[in-house]
Amino acid sequence: MAHISENGVKTIREICGRYAGEKTPLIMILSDIQKEYGYIPLEVQKIVSEETGISVAEIYGVVTFYSFFSLEPKGKYVIGVCLGTACYVKGAQQIIDKFSEILGIAPGGTTTDGLFTIDALRCIGACGIAPAVTINGKVYPKLTVDQVPVIINEYKALGGAN
């Protein structure tokens, strides 16, 4: 989205228009844009600012504060490794390290083929099944380091398929 198409600008304006009557529409607008495009670059934030009257600085602050928003495109498969206390104590650091080693990216990074992003997450509320990993919303409970290559291979086999 280095340059937003005319159609893209129209879509962003429509998203902003959905919440015109709301007192605090920013989170809802940004959530819809994130769902639509997968990330919220600065040029999109400028359009939101024009439409809402909210400063770019405030919008940027919200986008960078909440971990579910991203300034950069994410991979097709977003691997979220919970590093909350229960997961961490049960080996989550070794699990995220194994994902990083196999995929050749650090947490927060995306593979060059655009298939995988690794996100280090705070507590996801799955303490009873720690250590927990999510991939595009699918939860992998009580994950072990040995399972990491198997999971990656399953998603690689899917590749660009939906």
Salt bridges, closest charged atoms under 4 A:
ASP32 OD2 - ARG18 NH1 3.01
GLU50 OE1 - ARG13 NH2 3.61
GLU51 OE2 - ARG13 NH1 2.28
GLU101 OE2 - LYS98 NZ 3.49
ASP119 OD2 - LYS74 NZ 2.65
